[in-house]
Amino acid sequence: MLINDVKKGMRVRLRNGWFGTMADNAKGNIRMVDVEGLYREIGSVYVHDIADVRVRHDLGYAWEVVQLSERQAKAAKLIKASGF
């Protein structure tokens, strides 16, 4: 599933293992997520830090890997190269 197709209210799993709920319907390199980490907080998350999204299928729910668009993948490389 493309990250731009993830909508508000969908459950996500971050690359560090934390879970969250998408808090916006925006598109781009940064999304708002209600993160359940050490503390629960809403904040900006780079889309390349979102690993999976929980999607409903005929037989229940399953985790699907999130894919980045070409431009998002390019931006992720630049961000990782800068050390953030």
KEKOLSE-711873 format. One record per residue (C-alpha): x, z, y. Coordinates in steps of 0.05 Angstrom, whole numbers. Example, Ala and Ser with C-alpha at 12.3 -4.5 7.8 and 13.67 -1.06 7.14 Angstrom:
BEGIN
       X       Z       Y
     246     156     -90
     273     143     -21
END
This chain:
BEGIN
       X       Z       Y
       0       0       0
      26     -17      69
      35      43     114
      -7       9     168
     -66      11     119
     -63      87     113
    -122     116     152
    -139     183     183
    -155     236     131
    -114     206      74
     -66     253      37
       8     235      41
      71     261       7
     134     262      49
     203     245      23
     224     318      28
     168     338     -20
     120     366      31
      47     344      34
       4     326      93
     -58     293     119
     -56     232     164
     -82     251     232
     -88     183     265
    -105     110     253
     -46      83     292
       3      29     271
      77      28     284
     140      68     268
     113     137     284
      48     169     258
      15     236     270
      11     278     207
     -17     348     194
      43     372     153
      39     429     103
     111     452     101
     140     520     116
      85     524     168
      25     480     178
      32     438     240
      11     370     268
      68     327     292
     101     259     296
     131     232     231
     172     169     222
     136     123     174
     199     115     132
     194     190     117
     126     180      83
     137     166       8
      67     163     -23
      -7     162      -6
     -64     188     -49
    -115     133     -62
    -182     136     -98
    -191      89    -157
    -247      79    -207
    -221     134    -252
    -202     184    -198
    -143     192    -151
     -72     166    -158
      -9     166    -116
      13      98     -90
      82      83     -62
      81      66      12
     112       1      34
     139     -14     103
     130     -79     141
     191    -121     156
     196     -93     227
     187     -21     204
     242     -29     152
     289     -57     204
     273       1     251
     284      51     193
     354      22     182
     371      30     255
     345     102     257
     383     121     193
     447      89     219
     443     130     283
     443     195     243
     371     219     254
END
